[in-house]
Amino acid sequence: MTGPLFVHRRAAPVRLQDRFLLGGLVLVGVHAAGYFLFWWFSRDHVGQPILFALLSAALVYGIARLLVGWYNALGIEQPSHVEPEPGLRVAFFITATPGEPPAMFDETLAGVARVRYPHTTYLLDDSLNLEIAEIAARHGAVRLELLNVPGAKAGKINAALALTDEEFIVVLDPDHVPFPEMLDRVLGHFRDPRVGFVQVSQAYVNAQASFVARAAAEQTYAFYGPTLQGMYGHGTSVVIGANGTFRRAALESIGGHGVGLAEDLITAIHLHGAGWRGVYVPEIVSRGLVPEELGSFVKQQLKWSRGVGEVLLVELSRAFRRLGWKQRLSYLMIGTYYFFGATTSLYNLIPLLYLAFGWLPARVDLTEWLQHAAPLGLAGVAVYIASQRFLCDPERERGLHLSGMLLKLGLFPVYLLGSVLALLRVDIPYIPTPKTAQTGRFLRLAWLPLVLLGLSILLSFRLVWYRLHAMPEAQLRLTTGVAWGMMGFAFVNTVHLGAVVVAAFAAARIPGARA
């Protein structure tokens, strides 16, 4: 593939003035967080005690994640490029699963064949698709037929490790097309014998294909830019699914690739627990695909939220004593990321409870709330924008990423379900994210947002009617600020719920897609 998307890019270098700017903004943000929390936790603010406690826990969760994210930003570092040693023996592992489109493998395997550093390509195949087998042969890939191997993707990787002997293994998803210089930018970091894996950025060729594709891509930009660079600076780099390169000896030291719905994080935590270092290279050396419609994105996010919950509940506890404190903190933050499904559920429930029953978690005037919360919100936005200097492709990735935020908030039931399934240890199958558009049944994807939208609208009209026609004037004056605040709260929720409805409607109307 050619064109401006298929050009090697690296994040901008870290300058002294960048550190001063981020440090100053973080200092302001910490002050704003203290200002808000000191004001919030007042006995006079307690309304309905249980709701106040739940809302306070949700706010503390969000602020704690913000503070840890700022701490991470202060550690942003980038490794210097290191030329690889000649003559290393390198393998690409690419998995093939039933139902995946042959054309995708044609593009990816052609890209791998153009990678300049000598290597061997293995197709880990259980697709039983003769066309894919012919494509592999045409591009010089060795096809390993791995049927009925337990452990899904990770199981096939471990089976292939037993059948091969290369020193270094690149795990490449079949929708990611590598650039010719990919190995040249990665292998040199293995000159350090302590390095067990090297991860590079992920970027996407179809990020503007639809609202869902744009939102899905936007949710990754900061992570593959400043977040992972901060984690590298703190010694907590992780492997993320595709584009990870492993030292075989490192994998063998932990008994092979980790198996699970979040097999990448499981592998990373095992490697860290065994004393291996990870390196994050903030460079785009391949382009892949993000889901273009809601049904595929929901399946992907449910799998991830369930898998990441398992990392928190199972893997972190097992490896806890063998990890450094920064690694413990990092995996704790990763493992609790999808808890925002629970907190967003609460944020959607609170205005409905007020509109329906008059239950109020906090006795706070709207203007007073804005006075104390706005500085914290503005500080968060300022740090987010300032750290975008370290995006891997700022020309395409810079922005407020509102599409990503709306879809993330609107799909809170999916993330809540994933966390609950992890807590209850309920297994769900490992299903690769569909690589082609899938039609979705509108009501199956949108019924809950539609119900919540309907309730918000009906209850808001009911409250307005009651205030205009039945509420005593004295009570009317006393509750005006609260009522408008809660209706505004409900309106904000309808925006992200509406985004999911629009995405579901689009998924139901995809021409030529598979059901």
N, C-alpha and C positions, 0 to 999 in steps of 0.2 A: 504494500500500500504506500501511496505517496500523498503529498499535500502538506499544508501547514500543521495539521494535527500530528503527523508522523515525523516530528523533528525532536531530537533530544533536547530536553530542558532541565535546568537545575535551579533550585530556589536561590534567591539573592543571598549573598554572604552576610554574615552578622557583623554589624559595625558597632563601635563603642556608643555612638549616639543613639542607636536602636535600644541598647541596654538601658541607657539613661531614660529614654522616653518610656519604655515599658515599665521600668522601675518606678518612675514618677506616677504613671497612671495607676499602677497596682497600689501604691501607697495611698493615693486618693480613694481608690476603690475599697481598700481595707477600712479606711476611716468612714466611708459611706456605709459599709456593712455594719460597723459598730454603731453608727448613728441610728440606723434603722432598727437594729435588734434592741438597743437600749430603750428606744421609744416603744417598740412593739410589746415587749414583755412588761406591761404595766397592769396591775390588778384592775385598774379602771377600764381596761379594754376588754376584759373577759365578758363575753356574752353567754351563749350556750356553752357550758364548760367542755363537754366532749368534743364539740365541733371546734372550739378554740384550740384544744390540745392537738387535734388532728391537723388543723390548718397550720399551727405553729410548727409541728413536725415537718410538714411539707415545705414550709418556708425555710427552715433550718437545713433541710436536705438540699434544696436548691442553692442556698447561699454557700453551704459547705463545698458543694461541687464547683461553684464559681471560684471560691478562694483557692482550692487545690489546683484548678485550671490556671489561675494566675501564677501560683507558685511554679507550676510546670513551665509557663511561658518565660519565667525568669531564668530558666536553665537551658534555653535554646542554644544548641550547638550543632555543628555540621562537621562530618569527617572530611579530612582532606582526601583528594583523589590519590589512590595508590595504584601504580601499574601492576597488572597481574604477572606472576611468574609464567614463563612459557612452559608448555608441556603438561599442564594440569589435565587430569582426566575428568571430564564434566559430562553429566547426563541431564537432559530435559525429561521430566516426567509430565505427561499430559494425559488426563483421564478422559475416557469416552463412555457415555452412559446411554442406554436405550432412549430413543426419541429426540436426540440432539441432531441438529441439521448438518448434513455432510458439508455443505458450502462453508460453514464456519470452520471446520477442520481444514478445509482446503486453504483458507486464508491464513490460519494460524500456523499450520505446518510449513507453508511457503515462507512465512516470516521467520520461523525458527531456522529453516534451511539457509536464510540469508545472514544469520548471526555469524560474525566474523571469527570469533575465537573457536578453535576446533572443539567439537562436542559430538555426542551421540544422542539421538532423539528416540525416546520410547513412548509408544502409545499404549496406555494401560486400558485395555478395551474389553468391555463386556456388552457391547452394543449389538453384537451379532449382525452388524450391518456391513455387507460386502462392499458397498460403495465407499464407506469410510476406510475399510481395509485397503482398497485400491488406491485411495488418496494417500494413505500413509506410505505405501510402497512407492508411489510416484515421487514423493518428497524425501525419500531415503530414510524414513522412520522405521524403527524396529517395532513391530506390533507384538505385544504380549497379551494373549487372550487370557483374561482373568475372570472366569465365570464362577458365580456362586461364592465369591469371596466375602466373608463377613466384614463389617466395619466400614462399608460404603467407600468414600474417596480415600480415607486414611488406610482402610484395609487393603485397598489396591496398591497404595504407595508402599506399605510394608511388604506386601507380596512381591512387588517389583524390586525392592531392596534386596530380597533374598535371591533374586535371579540376576542381579547385576553386581558390578564391583567398582564403579567409578568413585573417585574421591569426593566429588561434590555433586549435589543434586539440586536442580532448579525445579520447583513445583510451579507449573504454569497452568492456569485455567484455560480451557479450550477456546474461550472467547477473547483471550488476550493475545494480541499480535505483537511480538517483540521487535524492537529495532535492532539493526545490525550491531550496534555497539553495546548491547545489553551486558554481555559477560565481561567486556572490557571495563565497565564501570563498577563491577561488583567483585570480581575474583581477587583483586589486589588486597582487599581487606582481610583475606584469609592468610596473609603473610603473618599476622598475629596468631600464634597457635592457640590463644585463648578464645578466639572468635568461633562460635558454633553456628551462627546464622547471620545472613545479611538480608535485609528487607529493603525494597525500593518502593517508590510511590505507585499508586494506581491512578490511572486517568482513563477517560472514556471518549469513545468516538461518537456516541449517540446521545450526548448529554442534552441536546436541544431538540430531541425527537418528539417530546410530548411534555405535558406538565409533570407527569410522574417521573419521567426520565430526568428532567431538570431538577426536580425536588430530590430525587435519590442521589444525583451527583452532588448537589449542593450540600447534602448532609455529610459528605466525605472530604470536602475541600480543606477545611481547617484541620481535620484529623491527619491527613497525609501531608499537610504543610507544617504549621507551627507546633501542633500537638505532638506529633511523633518526633520532631526535632527537639522539643523540650524533653521528651522521654529519653531520647538518646543522650542528651546532656546530663540527665540524672541517672543514667545507667539502667534504664528500664525499657529498652526497645523490645517490641514484640513482633511476632510473625502474624501477617494478616492474609491468610487464604491463598492468594495468588502472588506470584513474583517473589517468592521467598527462596533463597539459596541456602542449602544446609551442608555442613561438613558431615560426611558419612560417619566418621568416628563419633561425632557428637550425638547423632541419632542412635547409633549402636549403644552408646553409653547409657541411654535412658530406655532401652528396649524397643526402639523404633518410634515412628511417628505416633503422636497421640490420637486416640480414637474417640469420637463424639461429635455432637452437632457443632461445637466450636473447637474442632480439632486443631486449628492453628494456635489458639490461645492455650489449649492443653499442652501442646508441644512446647510452646514458649515457656510456660511455667515449669515444666519438667526440666528444660535445658537450664533455666536460671537456677533451679534448685540443685542441679548437678554442677554448678559453678561455671557454666559457659557464658560468654559475653555475646551480646547481639549488637549489630551495627545497623543504623538506619541511614540510607543514602537518599537524600531528598531530590531525586531525579526522576524524570519521566522517560522510561526506556521501553515502554509498551503502551498500547491503548486497548481497552476492553469495552464491554457492554454493561450498561445498567438496565434494570427492568423498565420497560416502556409503558406498561399498563398496571392498573391497580392490583389485579389478582395475583400476578407474579410477584409484585413487590410485597404484598401481604404475606405470601408464603415464605419469602425470604426473611422478612422481619420476624415472623413467628419462630422460625427455625433459629435465628440468631438470638432472640431474646430468651428462648428456652435453653439454648446451649451456653450462653454467657451466664445465666443463672446457675447452671451446673458447675461452671468454673468457680463461682463464688462459694457455693455450698459444699462442694466436694474437693476440688483440686486445690483451692487455696488453703484449706485447713490441713490437707495432707502435706503440702510443701512449706507451710508457714515457717517452721523453725529453720529451714534451709535457705530462706530468702533474706536479703537485706531489708532494712526498714523502708527504704524508698521503693523497693520492689513490692513489698507488702501493701504499701499505700497505693501504688499504681494498680495492682490487681484488684484491690478493694474498690477503687474508683471505676475500673472497667466492669467489675462484677455487679456493681450497683447501678450502672448506667440506666438500665431499662426499668428501674424503679420509678422513673418519671411516668410510667404508665399508671401507677397507683396515685401519684401526686396529681397528675392531670385529671384523673377520674374524680378526685376530690374537688378540684377547681371547677369541674363541670357540674358537680352535684350541689355545691354550696349555694349558687344563685337560685337553683331550682327549689331547694328547700326553703329559701326565704320567700320566693314568689308564691309557693304553694302554702306554706304554713307560718310564715313570718319568723322562722328560726334564724337567728343571727349569731354567727360565731364570735364576732368582735364588735364592740361598740366604738366604732371609729368613723369619724367624718371623712367623706371622700377627699376633700381638699387637704385635710391633715395627712391622710394616707399618701396622696401624691407628693406632698411636701417632703415626706421622709423616704418614700420609695424611689422617687425620680432620680436622686443623686446616685443611688446604687445601680439603677438601670442604665443611666447615662455612662457611668464608669465601665460597666460591662460592655456596652457598645463600643466605647472608646478603645478598650484593650483589644476587642475583637477586630476592629478596623486597623489599629496600629500593627497587630501581629500578622495582618495579611501581606505585609512585605515579604513574608517567608512562605507564601504559597508557591507551589511548584510551577504553576502556569498562571501568574496573576492576571494576564491579559484576558483570560477566559474565566478565571475562577473568582476574581475579586467581586465583592458586593455584600449586601445585607442578607442574602440568601433567604428571602421571605418564603419562597415556594417550599424549600426544605423544611422551614420551621412550621408552616401551616400543615403540611402532610404529616410531620412528626407528631404534632399536637392532636391532629384529627384522628390518628390511628391509635390513640391511647388504649382502646380496648384490646388491640392485638398485643401490645407490650405488656399490659396487665395480665392477659391470659398466659403469655409466655412465662412470666415470672411466677404465676400461680402453678403452672405445670412443672416448673423447675422445683418449686418448694415441695410439691406433692410427689416428686420423682416420677411423673407420668411421662412415658416415652412417646415421642413422635418420630415418624420415619424421616430419614435423611433424604430429602428430595432436592436435586440440583435446581438452581434458579432457572426457569425457562428462558431460553435464548431467543425465542421468537414470540411475537405477540399472541396472547391468549384472550379469547373473548370471555367476559365474565357476566354472570347474571346480576343485573342491576340491584335487585332487592337483596340478594345474598351479600353483596358487598356494602350496600348503603342502608340497610334497614335500621341499624342502631343510630347512626347519625340523623336519619330522617325522624326517628322517634324523638330524639333529644331536641332537634330543631323545632318540631311541632310543639313539644312541651314548652320550650322556651318562649315561643311566639304566643301560644295560648295563655300561658300564665302571666306573661307581661301585659297582654291586653286585659286580662282579668284584674290585675293589680291596678292598672290605670283606671279602669271603670270604677273599681271600688274606691279609689282615692278621689275620683271626680264626683261620685254620687252617694257614697255611704260613709266615708270616714269622717269622724268629728274634726272640726277645723283645728282644734288645738293639737291633736295627734298628727294632723296633716303637716302642720308647720314643723313639728319636732322630727318627723321622719322623712322629710323631703330629700335631704342629702343621702341618707341610707338607701332609699328607694331608687333614686336615680343611679346611685353607685352600683347596686345589685343588677339593675336592668342593663347598665353599661357592661358589667361583668358578663351577663348572659349574652349580650350582643357580641362581645369579643369571642365567646365560645362558638357562637353561630358561624363566625367567619371560618374557623378551621374545620368545623363540621361540614360547612358548605363546600369547602375544598375537596373533602372526601366524596361528597355526593357528586360533584362535577367530575371527579376522576372516575367514579364508578359508572356514571353515564357514558363517559368516553370509552371505557373498557367494553361496555355492552354494544358499542356501535363500530368496533374496529372491523373494517372490511377485509375479508380474506383471512381472518385470524382463526386459529383453532380453538374449539370450545374445550 
